[in-house]
């Protein structure tokens, strides 16, 4: 069952910056859930909009974002989704959540992000996310994870 955390396929990646989000996704599966860890608030709206467009177009169906600007980030992604692409709507529904507590974000992603249409649960850290190292290690001890190089 896809909603059972033990049966999920988890993967981790690191990007130096959000603008390094790949234009084409080299991730198995049709649709994915994403826990995005972005600690620094140096990301501009154009970069977030470009990320949102690419990720949604690539199959993003559930986004949990952690960081000091997570609420703003979530709102920008929601706006991109609602606007669609050149008047066309995206085909899959999108759920977004914002989290300011790192442990809570991981627990939510692990236990409560439960869409039926998700093939991969992907954790991506962006830039320097020093707070996340220990939490990611604890997570990896509970679940087998695949590292996706970028």
C-alpha positions in Angstrom: 0.0 0.0 0.0 1.5 3.4 -1.0 0.3 5.1 2.1 2.3 2.7 4.4 5.6 4.5 5.3 7.3 1.1 5.3 6.3 0.4 1.7 7.3 3.7 0.3 10.3 4.4 -1.8 12.3 7.2 -0.3 15.1 9.1 -2.0 17.4 12.0 -1.0 19.2 14.6 -3.0 21.1 17.9 -2.4 21.1 21.0 -4.6 23.5 23.9 -4.2 20.6 26.3 -5.0 17.0 26.1 -5.9 17.8 27.3 -9.4 19.8 24.0 -9.8 16.5 22.1 -9.9 16.8 19.9 -13.0 14.9 20.8 -16.1 14.3 17.1 -16.7 13.7 14.7 -13.9 15.8 11.6 -13.6 13.7 10.0 -10.9 11.8 6.8 -11.3 8.1 6.9 -11.1 5.4 9.0 -12.6 4.5 11.2 -9.7 6.4 12.2 -6.5 6.0 13.7 -3.1 8.7 16.2 -2.1 10.1 17.3 1.3 12.0 20.4 0.4 14.5 21.7 3.0 15.5 25.2 2.3 17.0 27.1 5.3 18.1 30.4 3.8 15.7 33.1 2.8 17.7 34.3 -0.2 15.5 32.8 -2.9 13.6 35.3 -5.1 10.1 34.9 -6.3 11.1 34.2 -10.0 13.3 31.3 -8.9 10.5 29.8 -6.8 8.0 30.2 -9.6 10.4 28.5 -12.1 11.0 25.7 -9.6 7.3 25.3 -9.1 6.5 25.2 -12.8 9.2 22.6 -13.4 8.4 20.3 -10.4 4.7 20.3 -11.0 5.2 19.6 -14.7 7.5 16.7 -13.8 4.9 15.1 -11.5 5.0 16.8 -8.1 1.7 15.9 -6.3 2.6 16.7 -2.7 5.0 19.4 -1.4 6.1 19.8 2.2 8.5 22.7 2.5 10.6 23.5 5.6 12.5 26.7 6.2 12.1 30.2 7.6 10.1 31.4 4.6 8.1 28.1 4.2 4.7 29.8 4.3 5.6 32.3 1.6 7.3 29.6 -0.5 4.1 27.4 -0.2 1.9 30.4 -1.3 4.1 31.0 -4.4 3.9 27.4 -5.4 0.1 27.4 -4.9 -0.2 30.5 -7.1 1.8 28.8 -9.9 -0.4 25.7 -9.7 -3.6 27.8 -9.7 -2.5 29.9 -12.6 -1.6 26.8 -14.7 0.6 27.0 -17.8 -0.5 29.4 -20.5 -4.1 29.0 -19.5 -4.0 25.2 -19.2 -4.5 23.6 -15.9 -2.1 21.1 -14.5 -3.5 17.5 -14.7 -2.8 16.2 -11.2 -4.0 17.7 -7.9 -1.3 19.3 -5.8 -1.2 19.4 -2.0 1.2 21.8 -0.3 2.2 22.2 3.4 4.6 24.6 5.1 6.6 23.7 8.2 8.8 25.8 10.5 9.8 22.9 12.8 12.2 20.5 11.2 11.3 17.4 13.2 7.6 18.1 12.6 8.3 18.4 8.8 10.0 15.1 8.7 7.3 13.4 10.8 4.5 14.9 8.7 6.2 13.8 5.5 6.8 10.3 6.8 3.4 9.7 8.4 0.8 12.2 7.1 1.7 12.9 3.5 -0.4 10.1 2.1 -1.6 10.7 -1.5 -2.7 7.6 -3.4 -1.0 8.7 -6.6 2.6 9.1 -5.3 5.3 6.7 -6.6 8.3 8.3 -4.8 8.8 10.2 -1.6 11.8 12.5 -2.3 13.7 14.6 0.3 15.8 17.4 -1.3 18.0 19.8 0.7 18.9 23.1 -0.9 22.0 25.0 0.0 23.4 24.7 3.5 20.9 23.0 5.7 23.0 22.2 8.7 20.1 21.6 11.0 18.8 18.8 8.8 21.9 16.5 8.9 21.1 14.7 12.1 17.4 14.5 11.3 18.1 13.0 7.8 20.4 10.5 9.4 17.7 9.4 11.9 15.3 9.2 9.0 17.7 7.0 7.0 18.0 4.6 10.0 14.2 4.1 9.9 13.8 3.8 6.1 15.9 2.6 3.3 16.7 5.6 1.1 18.2 6.0 -2.4 20.6 8.9 -3.0 19.8 10.6 -6.3 22.9 12.6 -7.5 22.4 15.9 -9.1 
